[in-house]
Amino acid sequence: MLKGVRFACQPGCTNCCRRRGYVYLTEEDIGRAALYLGMSAPEFEGKYVYRTRHLRRLRKPRHAECQFLLEGGCSIHPAKPTQCRLFPFWPEFVATADTWNELRELCPGIGQGPLIRIQAARQIASEMVTAYPETYVR
């Protein structure tokens, strides 16, 4: 039984940003990023967001996972999307010791830093369920 996890971002690491997939957005994410970039939310959305009937996500550049990822890291780090801010505390990763430990291959921060009680990690993960209810079936 998983009682706790260790995690600390490692300086210079951007592995989570290079992972294949999409960066989903909440309306709050759009507003926060737009404000950070000095744009209106509609301007930001028109330039950077792909919207379907139920989901919003960042548009992906042709040969990269995220257009805000630069050599030195995230160019909108203070306003990064909820999905990015909460990584690796996603429900699917804090579900079991096996799923958490599998992340070691991707993330060198797994196993580093102070012990975080599993209840606290799962509470953080619950923000993902709240932010992206279309993705997580309750």
BELURQUI-V93568 format. One record per backbone hydrogen bond with DSSP energy under -0.5 kcal/mol. CO is the residue of the C=O (numbers start at 1). NH is the residue of the N-H. Records with the same first field share a line. If there is no record, write none. Layout:
CO->NH ; NH
//
This chain:
1->3
3->118
5->116
6->111
10->13
14->17 ; 18
15->18 ; 19
16->19
22->24
23->58
24->83
26->30
27->31
28->32
29->33
30->34
31->35
32->36
33->37
34->38 ; 39
35->38
40->44
41->45
42->46
43->47
44->48
45->49
48->59
49->51
50->57
55->52
56->25
57->50
59->67
61->64
66->69
68->70 ; 75
70->73
73->70
74->77
76->79
77->80
81->85
82->86
83->87
84->87
86->89
88->90
90->93 ; 94
91->95
96->100
97->101
98->102
99->103
100->103
101->104
102->105
103->106 ; 107
106->108
107->110
109->8 ; 112
114->7
115->117
116->5
117->120 ; 121
118->122
119->123
120->124
121->125
122->126
123->127
124->127
125->128 ; 129
126->130
127->131
128->132
130->133
132->135 ; 136
135->137
//
